């Protein structure tokens, strides 16, 4: 999908117009944090129409796949990533790509598999089909092997 430009809006007021998606997303995220209120990025589609994504003050977003299909992510061991819902997850083991490709709603794809530990709850799981969006948040197609960490379990 080809976008011609992006408009950043909050409470019906236009904050700015941009030709670069990265600049529109960065502006929306920062403005949401600064004001404590959600900000919408409207992506204008070549040939007519538009798509929207909402960025919240807590760092979460809604429907980012409307404007960005994401890119496959091979996580770095020890790095903490934030998912679209705001949860923080530390990569505790990276596995090689499996050959099975998973797709998100926007058509983005990934065959990456990695183990993560939820920073708050110590829930450990294997994430499959990991995607990273333009705002830095991640998501995965599905997870398996979930369990709470044992006291003596290594990261």
C-alpha positions as CSV (number, residue, x, y, z in Angstrom):
1,X,0.0,0.0,0.0
2,X,1.4,3.4,-1.0
3,X,0.8,6.4,1.3
4,X,1.1,9.9,0.0
5,X,1.3,11.7,3.3
6,X,0.5,11.5,7.0
7,X,-1.6,13.7,9.3
8,X,-1.1,13.7,13.1
9,X,-4.3,14.6,15.0
10,X,-5.4,14.9,18.6
11,X,-8.9,15.7,19.8
12,X,-9.9,16.8,16.3
13,X,-7.0,19.2,16.0
14,X,-4.2,18.7,13.4
15,X,-0.8,18.7,15.0
16,X,1.1,18.4,11.8
17,X,1.4,16.9,8.3
18,X,4.3,14.8,7.2
19,X,5.6,13.0,4.1
20,X,7.7,10.6,6.1
21,X,6.0,7.9,8.1
22,X,8.8,7.8,10.7
23,X,8.4,11.5,11.5
24,X,4.7,11.2,11.8
25,X,4.9,8.3,14.2
26,X,7.7,9.8,16.3
27,X,5.7,13.1,16.6
28,X,2.5,11.2,17.6
29,X,4.3,9.1,20.2
30,X,6.0,12.1,21.8
31,X,2.8,14.3,21.7
32,X,0.8,11.5,23.4
33,X,3.4,11.3,26.2
34,X,3.6,15.1,26.6
35,X,-0.2,15.6,26.8
36,X,-1.3,12.3,28.4
37,X,-3.9,11.8,25.6
38,X,-4.0,9.5,22.6
39,X,-2.8,10.8,19.2
40,X,-3.9,9.5,15.8
41,X,-1.8,9.2,12.7
42,X,-3.8,9.2,9.5
43,X,-2.1,7.7,6.5
44,X,-3.5,9.0,3.2
45,X,-3.6,6.3,0.5
46,X,-2.6,7.0,-3.0
47,X,-5.7,7.0,-5.1
48,X,-8.0,7.9,-2.2
49,X,-8.9,6.7,1.3
50,X,-7.0,6.6,4.5
51,X,-5.9,4.3,7.4
52,X,-5.4,5.2,11.0
53,X,-3.3,4.1,13.9
54,X,-3.6,5.4,17.5
55,X,-0.6,6.1,19.8
56,X,-1.3,6.2,23.6
57,X,0.5,8.1,26.3
58,X,1.6,4.9,28.0
59,X,3.6,3.9,24.9
60,X,1.0,1.4,23.6
61,X,-0.6,1.7,20.2
62,X,-3.8,0.5,18.4
63,X,-3.9,-0.8,14.9
64,X,-0.4,0.2,13.9
65,X,-0.6,-2.5,11.2
66,X,-2.9,-0.1,9.4
67,X,0.1,2.0,8.5
68,X,3.1,-0.3,9.0
69,X,3.3,-4.1,8.2
70,X,6.4,-4.4,10.5
71,X,9.7,-6.1,9.8
72,X,11.0,-9.5,11.0
73,X,13.0,-9.1,14.2
74,X,15.8,-11.3,15.3
75,X,16.0,-10.3,19.0
76,X,19.2,-9.7,20.8
77,X,20.0,-11.8,23.9
78,X,19.4,-9.8,27.1
79,X,17.6,-6.9,25.3
80,X,14.2,-5.9,26.7
81,X,11.4,-5.3,24.1
82,X,8.0,-3.6,24.5
83,X,5.0,-5.2,22.9
84,X,2.1,-3.2,21.4
85,X,0.2,-3.7,24.7
86,X,3.0,-2.2,26.8
87,X,4.4,-5.4,28.3
88,X,8.2,-5.6,28.7
89,X,9.9,-8.8,27.6
90,X,13.6,-9.8,27.9
91,X,15.0,-12.0,25.2
92,X,16.6,-15.0,27.1
93,X,17.5,-17.2,24.1
94,X,17.5,-16.8,20.4
95,X,16.8,-19.8,18.2
96,X,17.5,-20.1,14.5
97,X,14.8,-19.4,12.1
98,X,12.5,-22.4,11.5
99,X,11.4,-22.1,8.0
100,X,7.8,-21.7,9.0
101,X,6.7,-18.2,8.1
102,X,3.9,-16.4,10.0
103,X,2.0,-13.4,8.8
104,X,0.4,-10.5,10.6
105,X,-2.8,-8.6,9.6
106,X,-0.9,-6.2,7.3
107,X,0.9,-8.9,5.4
108,X,4.2,-8.6,7.3
109,X,6.0,-11.9,7.8
110,X,8.6,-13.4,10.0
111,X,10.0,-16.9,10.7
112,X,11.9,-15.9,13.8
113,X,11.6,-17.9,17.0
114,X,12.9,-16.7,20.4
115,X,12.4,-17.3,24.1
116,X,11.3,-14.3,26.2
117,X,10.7,-13.7,29.9
118,X,8.0,-11.2,31.0
119,X,9.9,-8.6,33.1
120,X,7.0,-8.3,35.6
121,X,5.6,-11.8,36.0
122,X,8.6,-14.0,35.2
123,X,6.4,-15.9,32.6
124,X,8.7,-17.6,30.1
125,X,7.5,-18.5,26.7
126,X,8.6,-19.2,23.1
127,X,7.4,-16.5,20.6
128,X,7.0,-17.4,17.0
129,X,6.8,-15.0,14.0
130,X,8.3,-11.9,15.7
131,X,7.7,-8.6,14.1
132,X,8.9,-5.1,15.0
133,X,7.0,-2.0,14.0
134,X,8.2,1.4,13.1
135,X,7.6,2.7,16.6
136,X,9.8,0.0,18.1
137,X,7.1,-2.1,19.6
138,X,6.9,-5.8,18.8
139,X,4.4,-8.6,18.5
140,X,4.4,-12.2,17.6
141,X,2.1,-14.6,15.8
142,X,1.7,-17.0,18.8
143,X,3.6,-18.4,21.7
144,X,4.1,-21.9,23.2
145,X,5.9,-23.6,26.1
146,X,4.8,-21.0,28.6
147,X,5.5,-21.4,32.3
148,X,6.5,-19.4,35.3
149,X,10.2,-19.3,35.9
150,X,11.6,-21.6,38.7
151,X,13.7,-19.9,41.3
152,X,16.9,-21.5,40.1
153,X,16.1,-21.3,36.4
154,X,18.7,-19.5,34.3
155,X,17.9,-16.7,32.0
